[in-house]
Amino acid sequence: MKILNIDKIYNNYHDLLNVPKYIFVCGALISGLGKGVVTSAIGRNLQVRGKKVNVIKIDPYLNIDAGTMNPYEHGETFVTADGFELDLDIGTYERILNLEMSGDQNITTGQVYHSVIERERKGDYLGKTVQVIPHITDEIKKRIRNIAERDSDLDSLIIEVGGTIGDIESQPFLEAIRQLRREMSKEDSLIVLVTYIMKPPNLNEQKTKPTQHAVRELQSLGLSPDIIVTRGPQDLTESAKQKIVMFCDVPANAVFSLPDLDSVLEAPVYLDKQGFGSTLNLMLRHEDVGADWSEVERLVEIHTTAEKEINIALTGKYTELVDSYISVKESLNHSAAHNNVKINIIFISTEEYEENPEKLLSLNKYDGVIVPGGFGTRGAEGKIAVIKYLRENKIPFLGICYGFQLATIEYARNVCNLTDANSTEINPKTSHPVIDILPDQKDIIDMGGTMRLGQHKILLEKDSKFEKIYGSTVIYERHRHRYEVNPEYIETLKSKGLIFSGKSEDGIRMETLELPDHPCFIAVQFHPEFQSRPVKPSPPYFEFIKAASKRV
């Protein structure tokens, strides 16, 4: 008797429809759980098994995008190639999944309501009462489907919902997800719940009751988790796991533990060793195949086995929140791995150098110093003092965006004798505005999405240090700035030895600077960290770490 293979029939039918599977990732109990890392781990586990994935991040806040948010509020603002300022999780997806994402892959409440209200004002709803259901939820579903249907070869679309279960602002998104799941076959979607397992010090026992209540909250909204990933300092104990299985109504092979790890690169492998990838394939009715993690494991191993260790200082004004510089931090880690060194990143505030200049001597203990992007006046003079010390004492230096501008100011003041040289952002009345606002920015009033953003073409001088760093005279990098080197001062700076080796395609904007008689004094107007990947580190960061490792 011949038995029909239902799974095979289903998969063939599904492939003919070109419908991707949907995987929704929600968080419980606390923010900052690492849902972005779990989302990326889901995608990576599918990728290594031959599946094509894409990702959406939903942020329930009312902002249109992350561009105007204080880094202390929400961490780094990540810039995509198409020029959108998005949530930092988009950077995590790009790095771990090696994707190039677009602006419409970060959906916010602000975007959704703005779009619906605009249409209401135009009369598109034909006089109907505009409501959260169906108009807001339909807009959410439309945006998700637009991404899903854009690529006919897509196997799975992973949608991370920001915030936590129970937040008022996330309810329309969860309702839209409930509706989407009703409109699909059961095997075409999954809900993954990321939760935190508490361990009160006085009890010394992992407690699952908060997770149980979070699951009930989710179920009250018409949704149930198919997979639960637990977070916490340690692995989930077997007894705690059995309680989750019993009271959260998930099978034992669908509960996974993800404790704190040294590197985000470890997360996909750590979960897969518990059967994560196979469970995903089983629930989504994908054919399960073996996974090759050798390249990831090699990079992770370098972090723990490298014999040479370097100390890199990162100067900034948001140093109390590491997520403010997450792309910079990860780029340094990528480059350290490929230089076969272990890296210690020390965050330092430059305001102390303004108050106590003698503390600049402490910079000698670092093998390199990076001055990253930023805005405003606070700590600027301290950064300029740091750059001067690095230049004069031959300590490797990498300046990014604002760091590029401050390096130009430092050189103008101390080498070109333009003592009042400054940026008009810092001192609008400076007599020597070597850094000035972009001409096309002067009449702009709105702050959001109005900077020079996204990927732009850059021309590098032949035989320059940057041409050697990139191995090309034409590169493309991502930008996020309002100010630039004032063309009126370029010849003065060049006459005293500062080399602007990279320029915009029209030759007007300075993009890179370098000094010839220094182990590594390089700075860029763009943000190369946004394109750094674990398997392909950013060239400027790689060069900086290479120079720093020579000091050990």
C-alpha positions as CSV (number, residue, x, y, z in Angstrom):
1,M,0.0,0.0,0.0
2,K,1.4,3.4,-1.0
3,I,1.2,6.1,1.7
4,L,1.0,9.7,0.8
5,N,3.8,11.9,2.2
6,I,1.6,14.8,3.5
7,D,4.6,16.9,4.4
8,K,6.1,16.7,0.9
9,I,2.7,17.5,-0.7
10,Y,2.3,20.5,1.7
11,N,5.8,21.8,1.0
12,N,5.5,21.5,-2.8
13,Y,2.1,23.4,-2.6
14,H,3.7,26.0,-0.3
15,D,6.7,26.5,-2.6
16,L,4.3,27.0,-5.6
17,L,2.6,29.9,-3.7
18,N,6.0,31.5,-2.9
19,V,4.8,32.3,0.6
20,P,7.5,32.7,3.2
21,K,7.0,31.4,6.7
22,Y,6.5,34.0,9.4
23,I,8.4,33.8,12.7
24,F,7.3,36.3,15.4
25,V,9.7,37.1,18.3
26,C,8.2,38.7,21.4
27,G,9.7,39.5,24.8
28,A,8.5,39.1,28.3
29,L,9.1,40.8,31.7
30,I,12.0,43.2,30.9
31,S,13.4,45.3,28.1
32,G,16.9,44.8,26.9
33,L,16.6,41.0,27.0
34,G,18.5,40.4,23.8
35,K,15.6,39.7,21.5
36,G,17.6,41.1,18.6
37,V,20.3,38.5,19.3
38,V,17.7,35.7,19.5
39,T,16.1,37.0,16.3
40,S,19.5,36.9,14.6
41,A,20.2,33.5,16.0
42,I,16.9,32.2,14.5
43,G,17.9,33.6,11.1
44,R,21.4,32.2,11.3
45,N,20.2,28.7,12.2
46,L,18.0,28.8,9.1
47,Q,20.7,30.3,6.9
48,V,23.3,27.6,7.7
49,R,20.6,25.1,6.6
50,G,20.2,26.7,3.2
51,K,17.2,28.9,3.9
52,K,16.9,32.5,2.7
53,V,15.7,34.8,5.5
54,N,14.8,38.5,6.0
55,V,13.9,40.4,9.2
56,I,11.6,43.2,10.3
57,K,11.9,45.1,13.6
58,I,8.7,46.5,15.1
59,D,9.2,49.4,17.6
60,P,6.0,50.4,19.3
61,Y,7.2,54.0,20.2
62,L,5.5,57.0,18.6
63,N,8.7,58.3,17.0
64,I,8.8,58.0,13.2
65,D,12.4,56.6,13.5
66,A,15.3,56.5,15.9
67,G,17.1,59.5,14.4
68,T,16.1,62.1,17.0
69,M,16.4,59.8,20.0
70,N,19.0,60.3,22.7
71,P,21.5,57.4,22.8
72,Y,20.8,57.1,26.6
73,E,17.1,56.5,25.7
74,H,17.5,53.9,23.1
75,G,21.2,53.2,22.3
76,E,22.9,53.7,19.0
77,T,21.1,54.9,15.9
78,F,21.9,52.6,13.0
79,V,22.0,53.9,9.4
80,T,21.1,51.8,6.5
81,A,22.6,52.1,3.0
82,D,19.4,53.7,1.7
83,G,19.7,56.5,4.3
84,F,17.3,55.7,7.1
85,E,18.1,56.1,10.8
86,L,16.9,52.9,12.5
87,D,16.9,50.9,15.7
88,L,20.2,49.4,16.8
89,D,18.8,45.9,16.4
90,I,18.9,46.4,12.6
91,G,22.7,46.6,12.9
92,T,22.7,43.3,14.8
93,Y,20.7,41.6,12.0
94,E,23.0,43.0,9.3
95,R,26.1,41.9,11.1
96,I,25.1,38.4,12.1
97,L,22.9,37.5,9.1
98,N,25.1,39.4,6.6
99,L,22.1,41.3,5.2
100,E,21.7,44.8,3.7
101,M,18.4,46.0,5.1
102,S,16.2,48.9,4.0
103,G,14.4,51.6,5.9
104,D,10.9,50.0,5.6
105,Q,12.2,47.0,7.7
106,N,11.8,49.0,10.9
107,I,8.1,49.7,11.5
108,T,7.1,52.1,14.3
109,T,3.8,53.2,15.8
110,G,4.6,56.7,14.6
111,Q,5.0,55.5,10.9
112,V,1.7,53.5,11.1
113,Y,-0.4,56.2,12.6
114,H,1.2,58.9,10.4
115,S,0.3,56.9,7.3
116,V,-3.3,56.2,8.4
117,I,-4.0,59.8,9.5
118,E,-2.6,61.1,6.2
119,R,-5.0,58.9,4.3
120,E,-7.9,59.9,6.5
121,R,-7.1,63.6,5.7
122,K,-7.1,62.8,2.0
123,G,-10.5,61.1,2.3
124,D,-9.2,57.7,1.3
125,Y,-11.5,56.0,3.9
126,L,-14.6,57.4,2.2
127,G,-16.1,58.8,5.4
128,K,-15.7,55.7,7.5
129,T,-14.9,55.9,11.2
130,V,-11.1,55.3,11.4
131,Q,-10.3,52.9,14.2
132,V,-7.4,50.8,15.6
133,I,-9.2,47.8,14.2
134,P,-9.3,47.4,11.3
135,H,-7.4,50.5,10.0
136,I,-4.3,50.5,12.1
137,T,-4.0,46.7,12.2
138,D,-4.5,46.5,8.4
139,E,-1.7,49.0,7.9
140,I,0.6,46.9,10.1
141,K,-0.3,43.8,8.1
142,K,0.2,45.5,4.8
143,R,3.7,46.7,5.8
144,I,4.7,43.2,6.9
145,R,3.4,41.6,3.8
146,N,5.1,44.2,1.5
147,I,8.5,42.9,2.9
148,A,7.4,39.3,2.7
149,E,6.3,39.5,-0.9
150,R,9.2,41.6,-2.1
151,D,11.5,38.6,-2.6
152,S,10.0,35.6,-4.3
153,D,12.9,33.3,-3.1
154,L,12.3,34.2,0.6
155,D,11.9,31.2,2.9
156,S,11.3,32.8,6.2
157,L,10.5,36.3,7.5
158,I,11.4,37.0,11.1
159,I,9.5,39.8,12.8
160,E,10.8,41.0,16.2
161,V,8.3,43.0,18.3
162,G,10.0,45.5,20.5
163,G,9.0,46.1,24.1
164,T,7.4,43.6,26.4
165,I,4.2,41.6,26.5
166,G,1.6,43.8,28.4
167,D,2.9,47.2,27.1
168,I,-0.1,49.3,26.0
169,E,1.6,50.6,22.8
170,S,2.4,47.1,21.5
171,Q,-1.2,45.8,21.6
172,P,-2.2,46.9,18.0
173,F,0.9,45.0,16.7
174,L,0.1,41.8,18.6
175,E,-3.5,42.0,17.4
176,A,-2.2,42.4,13.8
177,I,0.0,39.3,14.4
178,R,-3.1,37.4,15.7
179,Q,-5.0,38.3,12.6
180,L,-2.1,37.3,10.3
181,R,-1.8,33.9,12.0
182,R,-5.5,33.3,11.5
183,E,-5.1,34.0,7.8
184,M,-2.3,31.5,7.4
185,S,-1.9,27.7,7.8
186,K,-0.7,26.7,11.3
187,E,2.6,25.4,9.9
188,D,3.4,28.8,8.2
189,S,4.1,30.8,11.4
190,L,5.7,30.5,14.8
191,I,5.8,32.6,17.9
192,V,9.1,32.6,19.8
193,L,8.9,34.1,23.3
194,V,12.1,35.4,24.9
195,T,11.8,35.6,28.7
196,Y,14.0,36.3,31.7
197,I,14.5,33.7,34.4
198,M,14.9,35.3,37.8
199,K,17.1,33.9,40.6
200,P,16.6,35.8,43.8
201,P,19.9,35.8,45.7
202,N,18.3,34.8,49.0
203,L,16.6,31.8,47.5
204,N,19.3,30.5,45.1
205,E,16.6,29.0,42.9
206,Q,15.4,29.9,39.4
207,K,11.9,31.1,39.4
208,T,9.5,30.6,36.4
209,K,6.3,32.1,37.8
210,P,6.8,35.5,36.1
211,T,7.3,33.6,32.8
212,Q,4.1,31.7,33.4
213,H,2.2,34.9,33.9
214,A,3.7,36.4,30.8
215,V,2.5,33.4,28.8
216,R,-1.0,33.8,30.2
217,E,-0.9,37.5,29.3
218,L,0.1,36.5,25.7
219,Q,-2.6,33.9,25.6
220,S,-5.2,36.5,26.7
221,L,-4.4,38.3,23.5
222,G,-5.1,35.2,21.4
223,L,-1.5,34.1,21.0
224,S,0.5,31.2,22.4
225,P,4.3,30.7,22.2
226,D,5.5,27.7,20.1
227,I,9.1,28.1,21.3
228,I,10.4,29.7,24.5
229,V,14.0,31.0,24.8
230,T,15.1,31.8,28.4
231,R,17.7,34.5,29.2
232,G,19.7,35.0,32.3
233,P,23.2,34.9,33.8
234,Q,23.2,31.1,33.9
235,D,21.8,28.1,32.0
236,L,18.2,27.1,32.7
237,T,18.1,24.3,35.2
238,E,16.2,21.1,34.3
239,S,13.7,21.6,37.1
240,A,12.9,25.1,35.9
241,K,12.6,23.8,32.3
242,Q,10.1,21.2,33.3
243,K,7.9,23.8,35.1
244,I,7.9,25.9,31.9
245,V,7.0,22.8,29.8
246,M,4.2,22.0,32.2
247,F,2.7,25.4,32.9
248,C,3.4,27.2,29.6
249,D,2.1,24.5,27.4
250,V,5.1,24.0,25.2
251,P,6.9,20.7,24.4
252,A,10.3,20.0,26.1
253,N,12.1,20.2,22.7
254,A,10.8,23.8,22.3
255,V,12.4,25.3,25.5
256,F,15.9,26.7,25.1
257,S,18.4,28.4,27.3
258,L,20.6,31.3,26.3
259,P,22.7,32.5,29.2
260,D,25.0,35.6,29.0
261,L,27.9,34.9,26.5
262,D,31.2,36.6,25.7
263,S,30.2,37.3,22.1
264,V,26.9,37.6,20.3
265,L,28.5,35.3,17.6
266,E,28.2,32.4,20.0
267,A,24.4,32.7,20.4
268,P,23.3,30.8,17.2
269,V,25.7,27.9,17.9
270,Y,24.9,27.8,21.6
271,L,21.2,27.4,20.8
272,D,21.8,24.9,18.0
273,K,23.7,22.6,20.3
274,Q,20.4,22.2,22.2
275,G,18.6,21.3,18.9
276,F,17.3,24.8,18.1
277,G,17.7,24.6,14.4
278,S,16.2,21.2,14.1
279,T,13.2,22.3,16.1
280,L,12.6,25.3,13.9
281,N,12.7,23.1,10.8
282,L,10.4,20.6,12.3
283,M,7.8,23.1,13.3
284,L,8.0,25.0,10.0
285,R,8.0,21.7,8.0
286,H,11.4,22.5,6.4
287,E,13.6,19.6,5.6
288,D,16.2,19.4,8.3
289,V,19.8,19.4,7.1
290,G,23.2,19.5,8.9
291,A,24.7,22.9,9.9
292,D,28.3,23.9,9.5
293,W,29.4,26.3,12.2
294,S,33.2,25.9,11.7
295,E,33.8,29.5,10.5
296,V,31.8,31.0,13.4
297,E,33.5,28.7,15.9
298,R,36.9,29.7,14.6
299,L,36.2,33.4,15.1
300,V,34.8,32.8,18.6
301,E,37.8,30.7,19.5
302,I,40.2,33.6,18.6
303,H,38.5,35.7,21.3
304,T,39.5,33.1,23.9
305,T,42.8,31.7,22.7
306,A,44.6,34.7,21.1
307,E,48.0,35.1,22.9
308,K,48.3,38.8,22.2
309,E,46.0,41.2,24.1
310,I,45.5,44.9,23.3
311,N,43.8,47.7,25.2
312,I,41.7,50.2,23.2
313,A,40.2,53.3,24.6
314,L,36.9,54.6,23.2
315,T,36.2,58.2,24.0
316,G,32.7,59.5,24.1
317,K,30.0,61.3,26.0
318,Y,27.6,58.4,26.2
319,T,30.0,55.9,27.7
320,E,27.7,55.0,30.6
321,L,25.5,53.0,28.1
322,V,27.6,50.6,26.0
323,D,24.8,50.2,23.5
324,S,25.4,53.8,22.4
325,Y,28.5,52.6,20.5
326,I,27.5,49.0,19.8
327,S,28.5,49.0,16.1
328,V,31.9,50.5,17.0
329,K,32.4,47.9,19.7
330,E,31.4,45.0,17.3
331,S,33.6,46.4,14.5
332,L,36.6,46.5,16.9
333,N,35.8,42.9,17.9
334,H,35.6,41.8,14.2
335,S,39.0,43.4,13.4
336,A,40.6,42.0,16.5
337,A,39.6,38.5,15.6
338,H,41.0,38.9,12.1
339,N,44.3,40.3,13.5
340,N,44.4,37.3,15.9
341,V,44.4,39.4,19.0
342,K,42.2,39.6,22.1
343,I,40.8,43.1,22.7
344,N,39.8,45.0,25.8
345,I,37.7,48.0,25.1
346,I,37.8,50.7,27.8
347,F,35.2,53.5,27.6
348,I,36.5,56.8,28.8
349,S,34.9,60.2,29.3
350,T,37.0,63.1,27.8
351,E,35.5,65.7,30.1
352,E,38.1,64.8,32.7
353,Y,40.9,65.8,30.3
354,E,39.4,69.3,30.1
355,E,39.5,69.7,33.9
356,N,42.8,67.9,34.5
357,P,45.1,68.0,31.4
358,E,47.8,66.1,33.3
359,K,45.6,63.1,33.0
360,L,46.4,62.9,29.3
361,L,49.6,61.0,30.3
362,S,47.3,58.0,31.2
363,L,46.7,57.6,27.4
364,N,50.1,55.9,27.2
365,K,48.7,52.8,28.7
366,Y,46.4,52.2,25.7
367,D,47.5,50.6,22.4
368,G,45.1,52.8,20.4
369,V,42.4,55.3,20.9
370,I,39.2,55.8,18.9
371,V,37.1,59.0,18.9
372,P,33.7,57.9,17.5
373,G,30.8,59.9,16.1
374,G,28.8,62.3,18.2
375,F,27.2,65.7,18.4
376,G,27.3,68.8,20.6
377,T,29.8,70.7,22.7
378,R,30.1,68.5,25.8
379,G,33.5,66.8,26.0
380,A,34.6,68.3,22.6
381,E,37.6,70.2,24.0
382,G,38.7,67.0,25.9
383,K,38.6,65.0,22.7
384,I,40.7,67.6,20.9
385,A,43.3,67.5,23.7
386,V,43.3,63.7,23.4
387,I,43.8,63.8,19.6
388,K,46.7,66.3,20.0
389,Y,48.4,63.9,22.5
390,L,47.9,60.9,20.2
391,R,49.3,62.8,17.2
392,E,52.4,64.0,19.1
393,N,53.1,60.8,20.9
394,K,52.6,58.4,17.9
395,I,49.8,56.5,19.5
396,P,47.4,54.8,17.0
397,F,44.3,57.0,16.4
398,L,41.0,56.4,14.5
399,G,38.5,59.2,14.2
400,I,35.0,58.5,13.1
401,C,32.7,61.3,11.8
402,Y,32.8,63.8,14.7
403,G,36.3,62.4,15.4
404,F,37.3,63.3,11.9
405,Q,36.1,66.8,12.3
406,L,37.8,67.3,15.7
407,A,41.1,65.9,14.3
408,T,40.8,68.6,11.6
409,I,40.2,71.3,14.3
410,E,43.2,70.1,16.3
411,Y,45.5,70.2,13.4
412,A,44.3,73.7,12.4
413,R,44.9,75.0,15.9
414,N,48.2,73.4,16.8
415,V,50.0,73.0,13.4
416,C,48.4,75.7,11.2
417,N,48.4,78.2,14.1
418,L,44.7,79.0,13.7
419,T,44.3,79.2,17.4
420,D,40.5,80.0,17.3
421,A,39.8,77.2,14.8
422,N,36.6,75.4,15.6
423,S,33.3,73.9,14.3
424,T,30.3,76.2,14.0
425,E,28.4,73.5,15.8
426,I,30.6,74.1,18.9
427,N,31.2,77.8,18.5
428,P,29.0,79.6,15.9
429,K,31.1,82.8,16.3
430,T,34.5,81.2,15.7
431,S,36.8,83.4,13.5
432,H,38.1,80.2,11.8
433,P,35.2,77.9,11.0
434,V,37.3,75.0,9.7
435,I,34.2,72.8,10.2
436,D,31.0,74.3,9.0
437,I,27.4,73.1,8.4
438,L,26.7,71.6,5.0
439,P,25.3,74.2,2.6
440,D,22.2,72.2,1.9
441,Q,21.5,72.0,5.7
442,K,21.4,75.7,6.5
443,D,17.7,76.3,5.9
444,I,16.5,73.0,7.3
445,I,14.3,73.3,10.4
446,D,13.2,69.7,11.1
447,M,15.8,67.5,12.8
448,G,14.5,64.0,11.9
449,G,15.9,62.4,8.7
450,T,17.5,65.6,7.4
451,M,21.2,64.9,7.7
452,R,23.5,63.7,5.0
453,L,22.5,60.0,5.3
454,G,23.1,56.7,3.7
455,Q,25.7,55.2,1.4
456,H,27.8,57.5,-0.8
457,K,30.5,57.1,-3.3
458,I,34.0,58.1,-2.2
459,L,37.1,58.5,-4.4
460,L,40.5,57.7,-2.8
461,E,43.8,59.1,-4.0
462,K,46.1,56.6,-5.7
463,D,49.0,55.4,-3.5
464,S,47.5,57.0,-0.4
465,K,47.3,55.1,2.9
466,F,43.5,54.8,2.5
467,E,43.9,53.4,-1.0
468,K,46.1,50.7,0.5
469,I,43.7,50.1,3.4
470,Y,40.8,49.5,1.0
471,G,42.7,48.1,-1.9
472,S,40.7,50.3,-4.2
473,T,40.4,54.0,-5.3
474,V,36.5,53.8,-5.3
475,I,34.6,52.9,-2.2
476,Y,31.0,53.2,-0.8
477,E,30.4,54.0,2.9
478,R,27.5,55.1,5.0
479,H,27.2,58.7,6.4
480,R,25.3,60.5,9.1
481,H,26.4,64.2,9.5
482,R,25.4,67.8,9.1
483,Y,28.9,69.4,9.3
484,E,32.0,69.0,7.1
485,V,35.4,70.4,6.4
486,N,35.1,74.0,5.2
487,P,36.6,74.2,1.6
488,E,38.1,77.6,2.4
489,Y,40.6,76.0,4.8
490,I,41.6,72.9,2.8
491,E,44.7,74.4,1.1
492,T,45.9,75.8,4.4
493,L,45.6,72.4,6.1
494,K,47.2,70.6,3.2
495,S,50.2,73.0,3.1
496,K,51.0,72.0,6.6
497,G,51.1,68.3,5.9
498,L,47.5,67.1,6.5
499,I,46.4,64.8,3.7
500,F,42.8,64.6,2.7
501,S,43.1,61.4,0.7
502,G,39.4,60.7,0.1
503,K,36.8,63.0,-1.4
504,S,33.1,62.9,-2.4
505,E,32.4,62.1,-6.1
506,D,32.1,65.8,-6.8
507,G,35.4,66.5,-5.1
508,I,33.9,69.1,-2.7
509,R,33.5,67.1,0.5
510,M,36.5,65.8,2.4
511,E,36.0,62.1,3.4
512,T,39.3,60.8,4.8
513,L,42.4,62.3,6.4
514,E,45.8,60.8,7.2
515,L,49.3,61.7,8.4
516,P,52.3,60.1,6.7
517,D,54.8,60.1,9.5
518,H,52.7,58.4,12.1
519,P,52.1,54.7,12.9
520,C,48.3,55.2,12.4
521,F,46.7,58.6,12.4
522,I,43.6,58.1,10.3
523,A,40.1,59.6,10.4
524,V,36.9,59.3,8.2
525,Q,33.8,61.5,7.8
526,F,31.7,58.4,7.3
527,H,30.7,55.5,9.6
528,P,32.6,52.4,8.4
529,E,31.3,50.4,11.4
530,F,27.9,50.1,9.8
531,Q,29.3,47.8,7.1
532,S,31.6,45.8,9.3
533,R,30.9,42.0,9.4
534,P,32.3,39.2,11.5
535,V,33.7,37.5,8.3
536,K,34.7,40.8,6.7
537,P,35.8,43.6,9.1
538,S,35.8,47.2,8.2
539,P,39.1,48.2,6.5
540,P,39.8,51.3,8.6
541,Y,39.1,49.4,11.8
542,F,41.3,46.5,10.7
543,E,44.2,48.9,9.9
544,F,43.7,50.6,13.3
545,I,43.8,47.3,15.2
546,K,46.7,46.1,13.2
547,A,48.7,49.2,14.2
548,A,47.6,48.9,17.8
549,S,48.7,45.2,18.0
550,K,52.2,46.2,17.0
551,R,52.6,48.1,20.2
552,V,52.3,45.0,22.3
